[in-house]
Amino acid sequence: MIASIKALSGGAKGIAAYFGMLNSASNYYLGHFVGMWFGLAAKLFNLIGQVNRSDFEHLLAGKSPAGQPLKGIQPDSARNKSNRVAGYDLTLSVPKSVSTLWAISGRRVQNIIVAAIMVAAQQTLRDLEHDLPLARRGSGGRREIFAKIASAMFLHTLSRAHDPNLHVHCVIANVCRGEDDKFSALNGRKLFEWAMTLGQIFHTHLFEELHCGLKLETYSPIKADGQHADWFELKCMLSHKSPSRHSYRKLCEANSRRGSIG
């Protein structure tokens, strides 16, 4: 799956637990990837650079980073803390061969791959913000308008089974500022409808970045039904298998000892 999305809820405890999962999972053998803010609404709140727990929890609770209520947003409360949608986790996954190349490479190539992934994810969110009307107005929310968003981006390098699997969690707060300068909740239905398309957009941007940085050739895999897949793989990895959990750990430890290579 090249993209998935899920709604986040559960009140303050649920938000805190999710941040802990995202942030702790950013630790891995070759370094530490911190969460980074992105989006025009994030800039409005002066959220630039590294994501910290307080800002993350306040924004997903429907408040300003200072903890103040936002007009037009229903904040978490004792009454609605478990039901209110705090945000949406749009997860963008890279092709398996890219994760494998990252796992077996030295620091130089790994850094190029990571940079390509983050730029592609940012460009995807920029496209989302620019091209999709994510706020609703009027009776029944029938009128759609464009809006600024705030997203916390976390790059992870492993699957839940601890195999190499690079993916970006783009946690979009359920707070946006419409082109009418009013705050409101996001149109979550629109995000779900566009999730797979956003994954394809991400892969298009990623292909361009990897080709520019590493001059890698790609191909479109054939699925079991005989149709071409809607993702790409790297030709240079056709003869390589993804390393197992054990061999991946040994590779990471060896690369750490060798320093910046590849």
C-alpha positions in Angstrom: 0.0 0.0 0.0 1.5 3.3 -1.0 -0.7 5.5 1.2 -3.2 5.0 4.1 -5.1 7.4 6.3 -6.8 7.1 9.7 -8.7 9.5 11.9 -7.2 10.2 15.4 -9.3 10.5 18.5 -9.2 9.6 22.2 -8.8 13.0 23.8 -5.6 14.2 25.6 -4.4 10.8 26.6 -4.9 9.4 23.1 -3.0 12.3 21.5 -0.1 12.1 24.0 0.2 8.3 23.5 0.2 8.8 19.7 2.9 11.4 19.9 5.0 9.1 22.1 4.6 6.3 19.4 5.6 8.6 16.6 8.5 10.2 18.4 10.0 7.1 20.0 9.7 5.1 16.8 11.9 7.8 15.2 14.9 6.4 17.0 16.9 3.8 15.0 20.4 2.5 14.7 21.9 5.1 12.4 20.4 8.2 13.9 17.3 10.1 15.0 14.7 11.6 12.8 12.7 14.2 14.7 9.2 15.3 13.7 9.0 18.5 11.5 6.2 20.9 11.0 4.8 21.7 7.5 1.9 23.7 6.1 0.8 27.3 5.8 -1.4 27.0 9.0 1.7 25.8 10.9 3.5 28.9 9.8 0.6 31.1 10.9 1.1 29.6 14.4 4.9 30.1 14.0 5.4 26.3 14.1 8.6 25.9 12.1 11.1 23.1 12.4 11.1 20.5 15.1 7.8 19.2 16.6 7.6 19.3 20.3 5.0 17.5 22.5 3.3 20.6 23.8 2.6 22.2 20.4 1.5 18.9 19.0 -0.9 18.1 21.8 -2.4 21.6 21.9 -3.0 21.8 18.2 -4.6 18.4 18.0 -6.8 19.3 20.9 -8.2 22.1 18.8 -6.2 24.9 20.5 -3.4 27.3 19.6 0.1 26.3 20.5 -0.2 28.5 23.6 -3.2 26.5 24.7 -5.9 29.1 23.8 -9.2 28.1 22.2 -9.6 28.9 18.5 -12.8 30.5 17.3 -14.7 28.1 15.1 -13.0 25.0 16.6 -14.6 22.7 19.2 -11.8 21.9 21.6 -11.4 18.8 23.6 -13.5 18.8 26.8 -14.7 16.3 29.3 -17.8 15.8 27.3 -16.4 15.2 23.8 -12.8 14.2 24.5 -13.3 10.6 23.2 -15.4 11.4 20.1 -13.8 14.5 18.6 -11.5 13.8 15.7 -8.2 15.4 16.6 -6.4 14.9 13.3 -5.6 12.6 10.4 -2.5 10.4 10.0 -1.8 10.3 6.3 1.0 7.7 5.9 3.1 7.8 2.7 5.1 4.6 2.0 8.1 4.3 -0.3 8.6 1.3 -2.7 10.1 -1.8 -1.1 13.2 -1.6 -3.3 13.9 1.9 -2.0 13.7 0.7 1.6 16.1 -2.2 0.7 18.6 0.2 -1.0 18.5 2.4 2.1 19.1 -0.5 4.4 22.1 -1.8 2.6 23.7 1.5 1.8 26.2 3.7 3.6 25.4 7.1 5.2 25.9 9.2 2.0 23.3 7.3 0.0 21.0 6.9 3.0 21.1 10.7 3.5 20.2 11.3 -0.2 17.3 8.8 0.0 16.0 10.4 3.3 16.2 13.9 1.8 14.3 12.7 -1.3 11.6 11.2 0.8 11.0 14.2 2.9 11.0 16.6 -0.1 8.5 14.4 -1.9 6.3 14.2 1.2 6.4 18.0 1.6 5.6 18.5 -2.1 2.6 16.1 -1.7 1.3 18.1 1.3 1.8 21.3 -0.7 -0.2 19.9 -3.5 -2.9 18.8 -1.0 -3.1 22.3 0.4 -3.1 24.0 -3.0 -5.4 21.8 -5.0 -8.0 20.3 -2.6 -10.7 22.4 -0.9 -10.4 21.1 2.6 -12.8 23.4 4.5 -16.6 23.5 4.3 -18.9 26.4 4.7 -22.6 27.2 4.5 -25.7 25.0 5.2 -24.7 21.4 5.5 -21.1 22.3 4.6 -22.1 22.2 0.9 -19.7 25.0 -0.1 -16.0 23.9 -0.2 -13.2 26.4 0.0 -9.4 26.1 0.1 -7.6 26.2 3.5 -4.2 26.3 5.2 -3.2 23.2 7.1 -0.7 22.2 9.8 1.0 18.8 9.6 3.6 17.2 11.8 5.8 14.9 9.7 7.6 11.9 11.2 9.9 9.7 9.1 10.0 6.1 10.2 12.4 3.5 8.8 10.9 0.2 10.1 7.7 -1.7 9.8 6.0 -3.0 13.0 7.8 -6.2 12.4 11.1 -4.2 12.4 11.9 -4.9 8.8 13.2 -2.0 6.6 10.2 0.0 5.6 10.6 3.7 5.1 7.4 5.7 5.4 6.3 9.2 6.5 3.5 9.8 9.0 1.9 13.1 8.1 -0.3 14.0 11.1 -2.6 16.7 9.9 -4.3 18.6 12.7 -8.1 18.8 12.5 -7.7 22.6 12.4 -7.5 24.6 9.2 -7.8 28.3 8.3 -10.0 28.9 5.2 -9.4 31.4 2.5 -12.1 33.4 4.4 -9.6 33.7 7.3 -11.8 31.6 9.6 -10.8 28.5 11.5 -12.7 25.3 11.1 -12.3 21.6 11.2 -11.0 19.8 8.1 -13.2 18.0 5.6 -12.1 14.5 6.6 -14.2 12.8 4.0 -12.2 14.6 1.3 -8.9 13.4 2.7 -10.1 9.8 2.8 -11.4 10.0 -0.8 -8.0 11.3 -2.0 -5.7 9.1 0.1 -4.6 6.7 -2.7 -4.2 9.6 -5.2 -2.0 11.4 -2.7 0.1 8.2 -2.5 0.5 8.2 -6.3 1.4 11.9 -6.2 4.0 11.2 -3.5 5.6 8.4 -5.6 5.7 10.8 -8.6 7.6 13.4 -6.6 9.8 10.7 -5.0 10.8 9.3 -8.4 11.8 12.7 -9.6 13.9 13.4 -6.4 15.6 10.0 -6.5 16.4 10.3 -10.2 17.9 13.8 -9.6 19.9 12.7 -6.5 21.1 9.2 -7.5 20.2 8.8 -11.3 18.4 5.6 -10.5 16.4 3.8 -13.2 13.0 2.4 -12.3 10.3 0.0 -13.6 6.7 -0.7 -13.1 6.1 -4.1 -11.5 3.5 -6.5 -12.9 0.8 -7.5 -10.4 -0.7 -10.9 -10.0 -3.6 -9.9 -12.3 -1.2 -9.1 -15.1 -1.7 -5.3 -14.8 1.0 -2.8 -14.2 1.3 -1.6 -10.6 0.6 2.0 -9.7 4.0 2.3 -8.0 7.6 2.0 -9.2 10.6 -0.1 -8.1 14.3 0.3 -8.6 16.0 -1.7 -11.4 19.3 -1.8 -9.5 17.6 -3.8 -6.7 16.1 -6.6 -8.9 18.7 -9.1 -7.7 18.6 -8.0 -4.0 16.3 -9.3 -1.3 15.2 -7.2 1.5 17.4 -7.9 4.5 15.9 -9.9 7.4 15.5 -8.3 10.8 18.7 -9.9 12.1 20.8 -9.0 9.0 19.4 -5.5 9.0 20.6 -4.9 12.5 24.0 -6.2 11.6 24.1 -3.9 8.6 23.2 -0.9 10.7 25.8 -1.7 13.3 28.5 -2.2 10.6 27.6 1.1 8.9 27.7 2.9 12.2 31.3 1.7 12.7 32.4 2.6 9.2 31.0 6.1 9.5 29.9 8.1 6.5 30.3 6.0 3.4 28.5 4.9 0.2 
